[in-house]
Amino acid sequence: MDGYRVLITGASKGIGAAVADVMLERGAQVWLVARGEQDLQQYADQLNSRYPDQTVVATAVDVINATERAALLEDIGWRWGGLDCLVNNVGSNIRLAANDYSENIYRRLFETNLDSAFFLTQSCYSWLRESSTASVVNIASVAGLAHMRSGVVYGMTKAAMLQMTRNLAVEWAEDGIRVNAVAPWYTDTPLARQVLDDAEYRDAVLARTPMQRIGSAQEMATATAFLCMPAAGYVTGQCLSVDGGVGINLFS
Ligand SMILES: NC(=O)c1ccc[n+]([C@@H]2O[C@H](COP(=O)([O-])OP(=O)(O)OC[C@H]3O[C@@H](n4cnc5c(N)ncnc54)[C@H](OP(=O)(O)O)[C@@H]3O)[C@@H](O)[C@H]2O)c1
């Protein structure tokens, strides 16, 4: 991935941070986005010292804010003038029983998990079309494929993200832009620790996971990087489940 220009949303911690590291390891240049400036800058400094000969840029952006997205794109245009890979990784959750979702929470989850990814991808289209190695990877979830204890709205956003992946893959195939998704199962990140720190909950997750362990952010990141590589050059519209076997297990 030498020289690939890669934009990663939600890249100050968790899966997005690991994606940045793995991309740099493979020679890419990365542009990191998250809201919290301090964490983001700290992580960018760490990466800069590990990969001193590569470009690491970090911008504090709330991806649900259209004005901030537009400013980000202007910066990228000015500095890079194009893009080879976009990783839509931002995602969040508020887990409730279906009847307890207010309209505000519902809309907030869709804006964060789906709308921001759609509009950012749409804005990057002309750059991606010009790249000879263009690809988009959407970080979805097992919750977009089957019921899990995520709450219905999170599952809906991730299922829609998977359909967005398929539609864009077909629509943009003639432009040479591949679009794929990764569907993680429980992964050791700050987001998942909110539930995995509860020993009873963690045991229930492990009992349902054939590989009997939680995934690592690194494992999600290497799957993401693979989908961007020339090695995956004929792969588009796919969802790669990185789930310790949970998705193919009905009864064990
Ligand atoms: N961890 C899991 O078990 C798991 C399982 C399935 C799917 N996923 C999916 O994987 C993705 C990453 O999850 P994670 O567990 O790594 O999450 P995480 O640990 O909470 O990290 C989220 C990252 O996104 C940033 N972020 C959140 N909202 C943002 C916004 N509106 N604009 C810009 N940046 C924002 C956060 O930084 P700031 O807060 O500073 O903005 C942080 O850098 C999500 O889409 C999630 O749904 C995770």
The ligand as a Gaussian input file, in Angstrom:
#p B3LYP/6-31G(d) Opt

LIG

0 1
 N      -15.989000      -2.809000      19.468000
 C      -16.865000      -3.708000      19.047000
 O      -17.127000      -4.735000      19.719000
 C      -17.565000      -3.522000      17.728000
 C      -18.334000      -4.588000      17.238000
 C      -18.995000      -4.431000      16.034000
 C      -18.862000      -3.259000      15.326000
 N      -18.102000      -2.223000      15.828000
 C      -18.027000      -1.008000      15.045000
 O      -16.665000      -0.653000      14.848000
 C      -16.544000       0.776000      14.739000
 C      -15.479000       1.261000      15.708000
 O      -15.879000       0.882000      17.018000
 P      -14.901000       0.957000      18.270000
 O      -15.343000      -0.117000      19.178000
 O      -13.498000       1.045000      17.827000
 O      -15.370000       2.369000      18.884000
 P      -14.677000       3.307000      19.977000
 O      -13.715000       2.534000      20.774000
 O      -15.801000       4.004000      20.679000
 O      -13.891000       4.383000      19.084000
 C      -14.671000       5.239000      18.280000
 C      -13.801000       6.246000      17.579000
 O      -14.652000       7.087000      16.788000
 C      -14.525000       8.457000      17.185000
 N      -15.846000       9.067000      16.991000
 C      -17.021000       8.732000      17.579000
 N      -18.007000       9.521000      17.132000
 C      -17.454000      10.354000      16.218000
 C      -17.964000      11.405000      15.410000
 N      -19.272000      11.749000      15.450000
 N      -17.114000      12.063000      14.572000
 C      -15.798000      11.728000      14.520000
 N      -15.250000      10.742000      15.282000
 C      -16.082000      10.084000      16.112000
 C      -14.031000       8.368000      18.638000
 O      -13.323000       9.514000      19.074000
 P      -14.101000      10.787000      19.700000
 O      -15.055000      10.243000      20.716000
 O      -13.014000      11.637000      20.265000
 O      -14.786000      11.433000      18.551000
 C      -13.067000       7.173000      18.523000
 O      -11.855000       7.585000      17.920000
 C      -17.941000       1.324000      15.009000
 O      -18.578000       1.610000      13.790000
 C      -18.647000       0.195000      15.718000
 O      -20.044000       0.240000      15.535000
 C      -17.445000      -2.339000      17.016000

